[in-house]
Amino acid sequence: MFELPGLAELTERAHVVSLPMRVKFRGVEHREALLLEGPAGWGEFSPFLEYAPSEAASWLASAIEAAWWGYPEPVRDVIPVNATLPAVGTERIAQVLSNYDAVHTIKVKVAERGQDLAQDVARVAEVRRLFPDAHIRIDANAGWTFEEATLALEALAGFGLQYAEQPVASIEELARLREHVRARELGVLIAADESVRKEEDPLAVARAGAADLIVIKAQPLGGVRRALEIVAQAGLPAVVSSALDTSIGLRQGAALAAALPELPYACGLATGSLLVDDVTTDRFLAVSGALQLRDIAADPDLLRAHAVDPERRRWWMDRMRASHQVLNDKAATTGR
């Protein structure tokens, strides 16, 4: 068992940045992150702004693992990655995807609030036209009802989807939808993301037979070691993804992908291409459609250039303090 660093030490080693994005993603145009420089390297704490301490604490655990304890031994050092396409209009698709190197797998965001199924179909159709040989997967972020999801997958299955990620919110609905897809012989696999990382029991979706595969992220699941445990217990194929991280956070995701016994799908770890700038001069970007495993360190000049104002830093320090308290309380009650 690793010992949790004290809050004073974390605060002393913390840097908070705001990075501009090339395109709006999850409703934001700047991505904020708190970076920690520890004895083992760098870690990232960047839960989305609406997450409460109870959920954000796992992200802090992941950052501490990276910066203080390091990673498990890798079994591979080359990690294939997918391109991620936000819910942009069809006229912007080619330009957004041009930011990626060697596009062989594309995750298309669908079910965006304020958009309709016709826009989703048009987006996927244009991706298939531009990249006829690519693997296409869609991600609804639990944005459809069961009825909407059945209509959507009927409409989109013909484009040869690799899988549909979190099309509906609940595990019960996922299981029903998976049965519907099988009965209709649509040939679309169902992937669970939020139903793994946001559930109190990350194994519930596997026990319910509600998904064909799971999407795992190092930060929300509490770090690489914890995520590896979940995959082993779930017994399902896993896709490693990120949460719009800086190169530091992407390195945490890459450590997870590198340590998995099997890696059957390209990983969602190329989202650094969606950022205009980063915290390192040697950005963790794909070459020939893959990431080469290597160490990443933040650059002091870029940390200063992208530093948030003092008020915003205090907000992040308060957030880290609350998340650290959650980890302390958990350690006191569970010994973990």
Disulfide bonds with the S-S distance in Angstrom:
none
